[in-house]
Amino acid sequence: MRDDARLLVAGASYAGIHMAAAAREKGWTGLITVVGEEPWAPYERPPLSKTFLAKGEAPEDIALRGEVFYRRHGIDLVLGTRITDVDHAARVARLDNGSTLAYATLGLATGGTPRRLTVPGGDLGGVHYLATLDDALALRDALDGARDVVIVGAGFIGLELAATLTGLGRSVHVLEAGERVMGRVLTPTLSAVLAAVHESHGVRISTGTGCVAMEGSGGRVTGVRTTTGETLRADVVLVGIGSVPRTELARQAGAALAGPGGGVLVDATMRTSVPGVLAAGDCAAFVSSYAPTDVPLRLESVQNATDQGRVAGATAAGAEAIYNAVPWFWSDQYDLKLQLVGIHDPASREVARGTPDGEPFSLVHLDLENRVVAVDSVNSPADHVAARRLVAAREHLDPSLAQDAATPLKAAVATSPPAHRL
Ligand SMILES: Cc1cc2nc3c(=O)[nH]c(=O)nc-3n(C[C@H](O)[C@H](O)[C@H](O)COP(=O)(O)OP(=O)(O)OC[C@H]3O[C@@H](n4cnc5c(N)ncnc54)[C@H](O)[C@@H]3O)c2cc1C
């Protein structure tokens, strides 16, 4: 097989593996090489903040696919290796082991990297970030013998870690610079529900509070100095303040980015602005038909990386595919399963199904014409499953029927009067 008839994929995680597999399934006949910087065979990332720590799982327990899968799809995995440079005019990539790979099409599935907290003492031992399996292994070691944990950032990773570590008997204090927990993705109603659940498990949460410095002794962190002038004792500090897309290769290839720090711009076929370069997953920015504006956005979820990867693979193989999946996301905290469908519109209003302190509980977000734009559910798989269809179809829903938790969402839509009569 000719070396230059290669689909070269940068990044061996959800977007990269699904891109490679879909390309083969849709008829790519040349070589397919996936280069991944991490030394591990591709693995499931969500368990890292949950069962991998809580149950002490082994790396092989969270493998994304077995070896047979890669063999059957004719995918060469090159692991523990980073693509350092691409010369897209010559269609050649350079690897950090000094070798080069020629390619016909380049797929970027490089994900993101944790945003760093740049405060004095931020690089002391015992200060951790969680994005990779190696990070999770290092965190497990650090937790051995640790009692007090301070988590900086009450996003989904920070809160999942708070739940997991509380379950492991650690004393957890969460600092959040914003006004409320998970403020970027939840409305105040659900933020309050989550904060109350964490507090009932003994987690202390300080909102409107940031970290100004880490204190240490002998090179190890011992405390966190906050914007409110307190110093919190800490054996381990976990920082979860978001992620930054990895766009180095896209930049070298000349692909347009969605503004500073904004990801690689793609259209619905996952093509970038440069012919022969595709992108998918956490590193990609796109205009979502489910968002209230046409400002390109990035979604950081397994579903998005998988679906976009599959579309990019089909596009590489010359098949027709369009990405228009309804965004959805889940987070497990204690025995709560939080499932979010759609993208909130600040102009929409929310209708509660059930009471916030009971379960199951959902918030249905309706636009001005009473169309369903998003549904956030707590331990309500039935609402979640129905919501994926309702948001996709932008169904109209009578608010008074929506709030009747005894009526399944699906049935409430069927009996809602047409839009013009609402
Ligand atoms: C702890 C944790 C918990 C999560 N929990 C959930 C959850 O419950 N639900 C959910 O939907 N999502 C969850 N997510 C988010 C989800 O894991 C990501 O959205 C998803 O992994 C994105 O997939 P991706 O393939 O786009 O990128 P990534 O999974 O980030 O993979 C990108 C890969 O590319 C590699 N790479 C980058 N540059 C290069 C290069 N130049 N050469 C070679 N390799 C390169 C990186 O090393 C990395 O392995 C979680 C994430 C984390 C970190």
The ligand as an ORCA input file, in Angstrom:
! r2SCAN-3c Opt
* xyz 0 1
  C     -11.769     13.067     34.284
  C     -12.723     13.273     33.146
  C     -14.049     12.867     33.290
  C     -14.941     13.045     32.228
  N     -16.240     12.636     32.390
  C     -17.113     12.741     31.347
  C     -18.450     12.264     31.460
  O     -18.874     11.783     32.515
  N     -19.250     12.358     30.365
  C     -18.822     12.885     29.178
  O     -19.575     12.936     28.196
  N     -17.552     13.376     29.057
  C     -16.706     13.313     30.104
  N     -15.423     13.803     29.986
  C     -15.034     14.506     28.732
  C     -14.644     13.501     27.651
  O     -13.753     12.558     28.179
  C     -13.993     14.272     26.497
  O     -14.971     15.129     25.963
  C     -13.496     13.311     25.428
  O     -12.459     12.511     25.936
  C     -12.987     14.073     24.205
  O     -12.454     13.166     23.295
  P     -11.395     13.620     22.184
  O     -11.039     12.382     21.431
  O     -11.898     14.784     21.443
  O     -10.138     14.171     23.000
  P      -9.304     13.534     24.195
  O     -10.047     12.438     24.853
  O      -8.829     14.687     25.008
  O      -8.049     12.891     23.465
  C      -7.112     13.617     22.723
  C      -5.861     12.777     22.626
  O      -4.967     13.361     21.672
  C      -3.650     13.242     22.146
  N      -2.827     14.233     21.418
  C      -2.925     15.585     21.487
  N      -2.012     16.170     20.667
  C      -1.336     15.152     20.068
  C      -0.271     15.115     19.126
  N       0.274     16.226     18.635
  N       0.207     13.902     18.744
  C      -0.347     12.764     19.237
  N      -1.359     12.737     20.132
  C      -1.858     13.921     20.547
  C      -3.776     13.502     23.624
  O      -2.656     13.014     24.332
  C      -5.083     12.709     23.937
  O      -4.807     11.390     24.259
  C     -14.503     13.636     31.017
  C     -13.172     14.059     30.882
  C     -12.285     13.875     31.930
  C     -10.851     14.317     31.778
*
